[in-house]
Each structure stands twice: as C-alpha cells, then as structure tokens.
Amino acid sequence: MAAPPPPPDQASQSQKAPTPWVVIKSDSGGTTVNANFKDQAMQMTTDFAKVCPGIAVSILENTADYEVILNHVEKGLLNSSNQTTVAYKTGVVISQIKGGTIDSDAKKVCPIILADYAKR
C-alpha cells in the first residue's frame, strides 16, 4: 500500500491537497454486554483502507477535510444497526446513511467524499 500524501497545510488554505483527509469517530451502544466497549472507528478505518484508497484517514481532527461519524447499535449477537454521518470540516452535513454494515457504509461514504472534494 502506497503512503498517503502529507496532510494539508493548515496555514495554506489556498492549496488543496490531492487527497481528502478524513477523521473517523464512533459511538457504540446497545443491549449486548460488549456494546459499549468496542471502538468501531477502528473497524471503519480498516474498511476505508481496503475499499477507498483515494482517501487518507487521520486521527487528528485539525488535518481532516471531512469527519465521518458512526453510530453503531448492537441489538443482539448477530443483529446491529448503523447510522453514519458525513460532514465537511466546517461542520456542514453532506450525507447520512442508515442501516447496513460498517463495511458497506465505508463503501457508500467513499464516493460521497470523493465527489464532494472534487467540487471544492
């Protein structure tokens, strides 16, 4: 896997980085014992690396162009529900996705971010 480009320079907003940078956050809850102990952002980060090489994932909010927020609710051993929100760095919500798996949400979010980034 090729190294991602350096993060955008916050001092130079006039130059756009060739790759959008994304920070992923998650909150988990539900009725299972482990529901509140899993950080699903780690799983989504792994999925992004697999399905979306055109996006670089950062752990630093100040370097990110976008924020992806995952709300993961476990309702039983094999039953979960996801809600994913995509926002531009200014806080403007671009898209919301309901249902699906973490992997399928990553696949849906990728083209949304790439298309929005190409317009800016």
Short mmCIF file of the C-alpha atoms (twelve columns), coordinates in Angstrom:
data_MODEL
# 
_entry.id   MODEL 
# 
loop_
_atom_site.group_PDB 
_atom_site.id 
_atom_site.type_symbol 
_atom_site.label_atom_id 
_atom_site.label_alt_id 
_atom_site.label_comp_id 
_atom_site.label_asym_id 
_atom_site.label_seq_id 
_atom_site.Cartn_x 
_atom_site.Cartn_y 
_atom_site.Cartn_z 
_atom_site.pdbx_PDB_model_num 
ATOM 1   C CA . MET A 1   0.000   0.000   0.000  1 
ATOM 2   C CA . ALA A 2   1.415   3.377   -1.002 1 
ATOM 3   C CA . ALA A 3   1.952   6.008   1.647  1 
ATOM 4   C CA . PRO A 4   -0.734  8.700   1.726  1 
ATOM 5   C CA . PRO A 5   0.210   12.237  0.757  1 
ATOM 6   C CA . PRO A 6   1.175   14.616  3.536  1 
ATOM 7   C CA . PRO A 7   -1.763  16.221  5.358  1 
ATOM 8   C CA . PRO A 8   -2.989  19.577  4.111  1 
ATOM 9   C CA . ASP A 9   -1.065  22.528  5.469  1 
ATOM 10  C CA . GLN A 10  -3.448  24.436  7.697  1 
ATOM 11  C CA . ALA A 11  -1.563  27.693  7.058  1 
ATOM 12  C CA . SER A 12  -2.055  27.395  3.306  1 
ATOM 13  C CA . GLN A 13  -5.781  27.007  2.695  1 
ATOM 14  C CA . SER A 14  -5.462  28.225  -0.889 1 
ATOM 15  C CA . GLN A 15  -3.749  24.989  -1.954 1 
ATOM 16  C CA . LYS A 16  -5.915  21.889  -1.997 1 
ATOM 17  C CA . ALA A 17  -4.295  18.560  -1.135 1 
ATOM 18  C CA . PRO A 18  -4.649  15.923  -3.887 1 
ATOM 19  C CA . THR A 19  -6.298  13.507  -1.442 1 
ATOM 20  C CA . PRO A 20  -9.104  14.258  1.009  1 
ATOM 21  C CA . TRP A 21  -8.242  13.590  4.647  1 
ATOM 22  C CA . VAL A 22  -10.893 12.038  6.882  1 
ATOM 23  C CA . VAL A 23  -11.189 11.579  10.631 1 
ATOM 24  C CA . ILE A 24  -13.485 8.758   11.776 1 
ATOM 25  C CA . LYS A 25  -15.364 8.817   15.074 1 
ATOM 26  C CA . SER A 26  -17.753 6.285   16.531 1 
ATOM 27  C CA . ASP A 27  -20.106 5.689   19.378 1 
ATOM 28  C CA . SER A 28  -21.396 2.231   20.236 1 
ATOM 29  C CA . GLY A 29  -24.338 1.202   22.336 1 
ATOM 30  C CA . GLY A 30  -26.992 -1.433  22.618 1 
ATOM 31  C CA . THR A 31  -28.283 -4.345  24.603 1 
ATOM 32  C CA . THR A 32  -25.272 -6.664  24.429 1 
ATOM 33  C CA . VAL A 33  -22.621 -6.847  27.145 1 
ATOM 34  C CA . ASN A 34  -19.812 -5.669  24.843 1 
ATOM 35  C CA . ALA A 35  -21.787 -2.967  23.029 1 
ATOM 36  C CA . ASN A 36  -20.183 -0.029  24.816 1 
ATOM 37  C CA . PHE A 37  -16.631 -1.401  24.818 1 
ATOM 38  C CA . LYS A 38  -15.925 -1.653  21.100 1 
ATOM 39  C CA . ASP A 39  -14.486 1.283   19.183 1 
ATOM 40  C CA . GLN A 40  -15.981 0.691   15.761 1 
ATOM 41  C CA . ALA A 41  -13.921 3.568   14.338 1 
ATOM 42  C CA . MET A 42  -11.012 1.100   14.229 1 
ATOM 43  C CA . GLN A 43  -13.050 -1.291  12.074 1 
ATOM 44  C CA . MET A 44  -14.231 1.503   9.779  1 
ATOM 45  C CA . THR A 45  -10.638 2.743   9.405  1 
ATOM 46  C CA . THR A 46  -9.603  -0.754  8.297  1 
ATOM 47  C CA . ASP A 47  -12.523 -0.902  5.870  1 
ATOM 48  C CA . PHE A 48  -11.663 2.524   4.417  1 
ATOM 49  C CA . ALA A 49  -8.108  1.365   3.729  1 
ATOM 50  C CA . LYS A 50  -9.487  -1.609  1.773  1 
ATOM 51  C CA . VAL A 51  -12.288 -0.008  -0.214 1 
ATOM 52  C CA . CYS A 52  -11.208 3.597   -0.613 1 
ATOM 53  C CA . PRO A 53  -7.534  4.148   -1.438 1 
ATOM 54  C CA . GLY A 54  -8.387  7.659   -2.662 1 
ATOM 55  C CA . ILE A 55  -8.952  8.845   0.908  1 
ATOM 56  C CA . ALA A 56  -6.377  9.233   3.672  1 
ATOM 57  C CA . VAL A 57  -7.553  8.571   7.239  1 
ATOM 58  C CA . SER A 58  -6.175  10.760  10.011 1 
ATOM 59  C CA . ILE A 59  -6.545  10.651  13.786 1 
ATOM 60  C CA . LEU A 60  -6.048  14.420  14.010 1 
ATOM 61  C CA . GLU A 61  -9.197  16.475  13.545 1 
ATOM 62  C CA . ASN A 62  -7.274  19.609  12.572 1 
ATOM 63  C CA . THR A 63  -5.815  17.884  9.482  1 
ATOM 64  C CA . ALA A 64  -9.104  16.427  8.256  1 
ATOM 65  C CA . ASP A 65  -11.188 17.745  5.397  1 
ATOM 66  C CA . TYR A 66  -14.112 15.536  6.430  1 
ATOM 67  C CA . GLU A 67  -15.482 13.876  9.540  1 
ATOM 68  C CA . VAL A 68  -17.260 10.523  9.405  1 
ATOM 69  C CA . ILE A 69  -19.322 9.740   12.497 1 
ATOM 70  C CA . LEU A 70  -20.564 6.193   13.016 1 
ATOM 71  C CA . ASN A 71  -23.331 5.377   15.485 1 
ATOM 72  C CA . HIS A 72  -23.244 1.596   15.960 1 
ATOM 73  C CA . VAL A 73  -26.034 -0.062  17.955 1 
ATOM 74  C CA . GLU A 74  -25.824 -3.762  18.804 1 
ATOM 75  C CA . LYS A 75  -29.221 -5.373  19.367 1 
ATOM 76  C CA . GLY A 76  -28.147 -8.956  19.893 1 
ATOM 77  C CA . LEU A 77  -25.448 -11.413 18.992 1 
ATOM 78  C CA . LEU A 78  -25.864 -11.064 15.220 1 
ATOM 79  C CA . ASN A 79  -28.076 -8.002  14.949 1 
ATOM 80  C CA . SER A 80  -26.754 -4.453  14.718 1 
ATOM 81  C CA . SER A 81  -27.791 -1.165  13.213 1 
ATOM 82  C CA . ASN A 82  -25.564 1.615   11.921 1 
ATOM 83  C CA . GLN A 83  -26.095 5.274   11.264 1 
ATOM 84  C CA . THR A 84  -23.283 7.150   9.550  1 
ATOM 85  C CA . THR A 85  -22.973 10.895  9.064  1 
ATOM 86  C CA . VAL A 86  -20.510 12.593  6.712  1 
ATOM 87  C CA . ALA A 87  -19.637 16.238  7.335  1 
ATOM 88  C CA . TYR A 88  -17.266 18.720  5.727  1 
ATOM 89  C CA . LYS A 89  -14.634 20.266  8.012  1 
ATOM 90  C CA . THR A 90  -16.847 23.311  8.581  1 
ATOM 91  C CA . GLY A 91  -19.463 21.052  10.169 1 
ATOM 92  C CA . VAL A 92  -21.863 21.058  7.236  1 
ATOM 93  C CA . VAL A 93  -23.528 17.647  6.957  1 
ATOM 94  C CA . ILE A 94  -23.154 16.243  3.458  1 
ATOM 95  C CA . SER A 95  -24.828 12.868  3.847  1 
ATOM 96  C CA . GLN A 96  -26.441 10.491  6.312  1 
ATOM 97  C CA . ILE A 97  -26.644 6.741   5.824  1 
ATOM 98  C CA . LYS A 98  -28.894 4.426   7.839  1 
ATOM 99  C CA . GLY A 99  -28.590 0.669   8.074  1 
ATOM 100 C CA . GLY A 100 -26.028 -1.653  6.600  1 
ATOM 101 C CA . THR A 101 -22.737 -2.913  7.930  1 
ATOM 102 C CA . ILE A 102 -19.642 -0.913  8.769  1 
ATOM 103 C CA . ASP A 103 -18.001 -2.246  5.607  1 
ATOM 104 C CA . SER A 104 -20.973 -1.323  3.397  1 
ATOM 105 C CA . ASP A 105 -21.136 2.147   4.975  1 
ATOM 106 C CA . ALA A 106 -17.451 2.699   4.157  1 
ATOM 107 C CA . LYS A 107 -18.195 1.705   0.552  1 
ATOM 108 C CA . LYS A 108 -21.076 4.208   0.416  1 
ATOM 109 C CA . VAL A 109 -19.197 7.047   2.124  1 
ATOM 110 C CA . CYS A 110 -16.128 6.868   -0.119 1 
ATOM 111 C CA . PRO A 111 -17.726 8.107   -3.361 1 
ATOM 112 C CA . ILE A 112 -19.692 10.749  -1.452 1 
ATOM 113 C CA . ILE A 113 -16.495 12.255  -0.059 1 
ATOM 114 C CA . LEU A 114 -14.564 11.969  -3.323 1 
ATOM 115 C CA . ALA A 115 -17.348 13.650  -5.313 1 
ATOM 116 C CA . ASP A 116 -17.715 16.478  -2.805 1 
ATOM 117 C CA . TYR A 117 -13.956 17.007  -2.609 1 
ATOM 118 C CA . ALA A 118 -13.697 17.219  -6.408 1 
ATOM 119 C CA . LYS A 119 -16.266 20.062  -6.396 1 
ATOM 120 C CA . ARG A 120 -14.366 22.177  -3.840 1 
# 
